[in-house]
């Protein structure tokens, strides 16, 4: 089955960006788009244009001449914790762009200058990557993206440093599962109870507590559209410190498309999943069976957390597709 038809076309993201820019300036009536563009032009020393993909609470521009585009200027509603951005760089290396807070605010917004990430947001090429094409090179690109995603996640395990566990996190996770469990059918209750029972595995002293992106959607993953290599991960504003594996559900963004009624997977998704796990464990190296089980518990908890609070019928469909594979 060709699932690419379910993926939004690039034009849809163009329209979304226009809407997001308009909303941003309605929310910040003390400034204008012209004022932002003028400041960005002074910073980059060249005329600017909006980046193809925008954020929900920011406005981002880069050089209008692509040959001169090495930086982006971003205007944000909320100030970023640059210490956390430093943690992201330490954990994930070149997957995270370098950036700094500009010395002055513009009105009520914060101004940042980031290294530009080459390639394009996965959302803009997702339809092509997921297409069932006679050209095997397209599927090879998807395998490359999945491989790099495994390397990205493994980096936080390999580069983990002692981090203070957020207070009450085990209790918080248990409470989340209690709330999600309401109204779930028996087949999902069984899986949820397995996860609840094994949550303490994630809080063993030897299991890494790591810095993780909490929104690994197709607009935040950038790729080289000719090779499939991941060139960077953006928008770390909602990153969390959590047991390794909570963000593993981001893999589903690469393997399928979520619609209002279902989750549609690439025909080769099982093979792609096996390739992902082989790469992840190859990158991490030898680990115990207990750690492997802990990673699976973290993955399942992350999926339950991400989709369990949807409208109930929709949540059931999603969780059955994602957690009962």
C-alpha positions, 0 to 999 in steps of 0.5 A, spaced: 500 500 500 502 506 498 501 511 504 504 517 501 498 519 499 496 521 506 502 525 507 501 532 506 504 536 500 509 541 501 504 546 499 500 545 505 506 547 510 507 553 506 500 555 507 501 553 515 507 557 515 503 563 512 498 562 518 503 561 523 507 568 521 500 572 521 498 569 528 505 571 531 505 578 529 498 578 532 500 576 538 506 581 538 502 587 536 508 591 539 512 589 533 512 589 526 514 584 521 518 589 517 522 591 524 524 584 525 526 583 517 530 590 518 533 587 525 535 581 521 538 584 515 542 588 520 545 582 523 546 578 517 548 584 513 544 582 507 536 581 505 532 576 509 526 571 507 522 567 512 525 560 512 520 555 509 518 551 515 516 556 521 514 554 528 508 555 532 511 561 537 517 564 533 518 567 526 525 565 523 528 568 517 535 567 513 538 570 507 534 571 501 540 569 497 541 561 498 549 562 497 550 567 503 545 563 508 549 560 513 545 563 519 538 564 521 535 569 525 529 567 530 524 571 534 521 567 539 515 569 544 519 565 550 526 566 552 530 559 551 534 556 557 541 556 553 544 551 558 539 546 556 541 548 549 548 546 551 546 540 554 543 538 547 549 539 544 553 535 549 548 530 548 547 530 540 553 533 537 552 536 530 545 534 530 544 540 534 545 547 531 549 552 534 546 558 537 546 564 541 541 569 544 542 576 541 544 582 545 537 586 545 530 584 545 525 587 540 519 589 543 517 583 547 520 578 543 527 574 544 532 574 538 536 568 537 542 567 531 543 560 529 547 556 524 543 554 519 541 547 518 542 544 511 537 540 507 530 541 508 525 539 513 522 532 513 515 534 512 516 537 506 519 531 503 515 526 507 511 524 501 517 522 496 520 518 502 514 514 503 512 513 496 512 506 494 516 507 488 519 502 483 526 506 484 529 503 490 533 509 491 527 512 495 527 506 500 534 506 500 534 514 502 528 512 508 533 506 510 539 512 511 534 516 515 532 511 520 539 509 521 541 516 522 535 517 527 538 511 531 545 514 531 542 520 533 538 517 539 544 513 541 548 519 542 545 521 548 546 514 551 553 514 549 554 521 551 550 521 558 553 524 564 550 524 571 543 528 571 539 530 577 532 526 576 526 531 576 523 530 583 517 525 583 518 523 576 516 516 577 510 518 581 508 522 575 509 517 570 504 512 574 499 518 575 499 519 567 498 511 566 492 511 571 489 517 567 490 514 560 487 507 562 480 510 563 476 507 558 481 503 554 479 496 552 482 490 555 488 488 550 491 495 551 489 495 559 494 489 559 499 492 555 499 499 559 499 494 566 505 491 563 508 498 563 506 500 569 509 494 573 516 495 570 516 503 570 521 502 576 526 499 571 527 506 568 529 509 575 535 504 577 541 508 578 545 505 572 540 506 567 541 513 564 537 519 565 538 523 559 536 530 555 531 528 550 527 532 545 520 532 546 517 533 539 520 529 534 515 530 529 516 531 521 517 539 521 523 538 526 527 533 523 531 536 517 534 531 512 538 531 505 533 529 500 538 526 495 541 521 500 536 521 506 541 523 511 539 527 517 542 534 517 539 536 524 534 536 529 531 543 531 526 546 536 529 544 543 524 549 547 520 543 550 526 538 551 526 534 557 530 530 562 527 523 562 529 516 562 533 514 556 528 512 550 522 516 552 522 519 545 523 513 541 516 514 539 519 519 534 521 513 529 514 512 528 514 519 524 519 516 519 515 510 518 508 512 517 503 517 517 498 519 522 491 521 520 485 523 524 482 515 523 488 511 523 496 510 523 498 508 516 505 504 515 510 504 510 510 497 507 517 495 509 516 498 516 517 492 519 524 491 516 525 498 517 524 497 525 529 491 525 534 496 521 533 501 526 534 496 532 540 493 529 543 500 528 541 503 535 544 497 539 550 497 534 551 504 536 550 503 544 554 497 544 553 491 549 548 492 554 544 487 559 537 484 557 535 488 563 537 495 559 534 492 553 527 491 557 528 498 560 528 501 553 522 498 551 518 500 557 521 507 556 518 507 548 512 504 550 511 509 556 512 515 551 507 512 546 502 512 551 504 519 554 504 522 547 497 519 544 493 516 550 490 523 551 487 524 544 480 523 544 478 516 546 476 512 540 482 516 536 487 514 542 485 507 542 486 506 534 493 509 535 495 505 541 493 499 538 497 501 532 503 503 535 503 499 542 501 492 539 505 491 534 
